[in-house]
Amino acid sequence: MTALSLNLPHLPAMPPMLRRGLLAGSAWGVALATGLIGLNVMECGAFCAPDALATIAVAIPAGVLTIGPLAAIGR
């Protein structure tokens, strides 16, 4: 995600399908990670940074690999 934000000026040079897939997959991964972290906080009663980082590290690539192609082709 950081590499994507640092490369923001070059995003228009990407093919539209790739850009749409990366952005939709990342957004889905962030939303999923937020929900799972919220559930974890409610269950444990406290915020646990290592669990949150592990959740984010899995959810965003999972979103890009699963939802990204659907968003790229679905238009």
matplotlib code that plots the C-alpha trace (Angstrom):
import matplotlib.pyplot as plt

x = [0.0, 2.9, 4.5, 1.2, 0.9, 4.5, 3.9, 0.7, 1.9, 2.6, -0.8, -2.4, 0.3, -1.0, -3.6, -7.1, -7.9, -4.8, -5.4, -9.0, -8.1, -5.4, -7.5, -10.6, -8.7, -6.8, -10.0, -11.7, -8.6, -8.6, -12.3, -12.0, -9.0, -10.8, -13.8, -11.6, -9.5, -12.7, -14.0, -10.7, -10.8, -14.3, -13.4, -10.2, -11.1, -7.8, -6.0, -3.2, -0.8, 0.9, -2.5, -3.6, -0.5, -0.8, -4.4, -3.5, -0.6, -3.0, -6.2, -4.8, -2.9, -5.9, -8.2, -5.9, -5.7, -9.4, -11.5, -8.9, -9.4, -13.2, -13.2, -10.8, -12.8, -16.2, -16.5]
y = [0.0, 2.4, 1.6, 2.3, 5.7, 6.6, 5.7, 7.8, 10.1, 7.1, 5.5, 7.1, 5.4, 2.0, 0.2, 1.1, -2.6, -3.0, 0.2, -0.6, -4.1, -2.8, -0.1, -2.2, -5.1, -2.8, -1.1, -4.5, -5.7, -2.5, -2.8, -6.5, -5.9, -3.1, -5.3, -8.2, -5.9, -4.5, -8.0, -8.8, -5.7, -6.5, -10.1, -9.4, -6.0, -4.4, -3.6, -6.0, -4.4, -7.7, -9.3, -6.2, -6.1, -9.8, -9.3, -6.3, -8.2, -11.0, -9.1, -6.6, -9.1, -11.4, -8.6, -7.8, -11.4, -12.2, -9.1, -7.3, -9.6, -9.4, -5.6, -5.5, -7.8, -6.9, -3.6]
z = [0.0, 0.8, -2.5, -4.2, -2.5, -3.3, -6.9, -7.1, -9.9, -12.1, -11.6, -14.7, -16.8, -15.6, -17.7, -16.3, -15.6, -13.5, -11.6, -10.9, -9.7, -7.4, -5.9, -5.4, -4.0, -1.6, -0.5, 0.1, 2.1, 4.3, 5.0, 5.9, 8.1, 9.9, 10.6, 11.8, 14.0, 15.5, 16.3, 17.9, 20.0, 21.1, 21.9, 23.8, 25.3, 24.2, 21.0, 20.1, 17.6, 16.4, 15.7, 13.9, 11.7, 10.9, 9.9, 7.7, 6.1, 5.1, 4.3, 1.8, -0.5, -0.2, -1.4, -4.3, -5.4, -5.0, -5.5, -7.7, -10.8, -10.3, -10.3, -13.2, -15.4, -14.1, -15.9]

ax = plt.figure().add_subplot(projection="3d")
ax.plot(x, y, z, "-o")
ax.set_aspect("equal")
plt.show()
